[in-house]
Amino acid sequence: MSEQKPLNPWDYKPWWCQPWSIVLTSVILISGSWFLFKIIWLTILVSIPVLSWMGFFVFIWPQLMIRSGILESYQKENS
């Protein structure tokens, strides 16, 4: 009987869609907006959708994938 690893949704995503790349992209976009324009309201305007996107894909999406059971069925197909 083999011990089953906990499901990790990031194992099924490509390198450009990993938590580190999502956070890095967000930091680059927000800081790039500041360094390019040096206008705080524009940087805030850029940061709202970027942080929303980052928060969804780093914190909410993995939990949704685990709870949905999609990964379990995918894991069974490939084992």
C-alpha positions as CSV (number, residue, x, y, z in Angstrom):
1,M,0.0,0.0,0.0
2,S,1.6,3.2,-1.1
3,E,1.2,6.5,0.7
4,Q,-0.7,9.0,-1.4
5,K,0.7,12.6,-1.6
6,P,-1.6,15.5,-0.9
7,L,-3.0,17.0,-4.1
8,N,-1.1,20.0,-5.3
9,P,-2.8,22.0,-8.1
10,W,0.5,23.7,-9.0
11,D,1.8,20.3,-10.2
12,Y,-0.6,20.5,-13.2
13,K,0.3,24.1,-14.3
14,P,3.2,25.2,-16.5
15,W,6.2,27.1,-15.2
16,W,4.7,30.5,-16.2
17,C,1.6,29.9,-14.1
18,Q,3.3,29.0,-10.8
19,P,2.8,31.1,-7.7
20,W,6.3,32.6,-7.9
21,S,5.7,33.8,-11.5
22,I,2.3,35.2,-10.7
23,V,3.7,37.2,-7.8
24,L,6.8,38.3,-9.7
25,T,4.6,39.5,-12.6
26,S,2.4,41.5,-10.3
27,V,5.4,43.1,-8.6
28,I,6.9,44.0,-12.0
29,L,3.7,45.5,-13.3
30,I,3.0,47.6,-10.2
31,S,6.5,48.8,-9.7
32,G,6.9,49.3,-13.4
33,S,3.9,51.6,-13.4
34,W,5.4,53.6,-10.6
35,F,8.9,53.9,-12.1
36,L,7.5,54.7,-15.5
37,F,4.9,57.3,-14.6
38,K,5.6,58.3,-11.0
39,I,1.9,59.0,-10.5
40,I,0.4,57.4,-7.4
41,W,-3.2,57.4,-8.6
42,L,-2.2,55.6,-11.8
43,T,-0.1,53.1,-9.9
44,I,-3.1,52.4,-7.6
45,L,-5.3,52.1,-10.6
46,V,-2.9,49.5,-12.1
47,S,-2.5,47.7,-8.8
48,I,-6.2,47.1,-8.1
49,P,-6.8,44.6,-11.0
50,V,-3.3,43.2,-10.8
51,L,-3.6,42.4,-7.0
52,S,-7.1,41.0,-7.6
53,W,-5.8,38.7,-10.3
54,M,-2.8,37.7,-8.2
55,G,-5.0,37.0,-5.1
56,F,-7.4,34.9,-7.1
57,F,-4.8,32.7,-8.7
58,V,-2.5,32.4,-5.7
59,F,-5.0,32.0,-2.9
60,I,-8.5,31.1,-4.2
61,W,-7.9,29.1,-7.4
62,P,-5.9,26.3,-5.7
63,Q,-8.5,25.8,-3.0
64,L,-11.3,25.7,-5.6
65,M,-9.4,23.0,-7.6
66,I,-8.8,20.8,-4.5
67,R,-12.4,21.1,-3.4
68,S,-13.8,20.4,-6.9
69,G,-12.3,17.0,-7.1
70,I,-11.0,17.6,-10.6
71,L,-7.5,16.8,-9.6
72,E,-8.4,13.5,-8.0
73,S,-10.1,12.3,-11.2
74,Y,-7.1,13.5,-13.2
75,Q,-4.7,11.8,-10.8
76,K,-6.6,8.5,-11.2
77,E,-6.5,8.7,-15.0
78,N,-2.8,9.2,-15.1
79,S,-1.8,6.6,-12.5
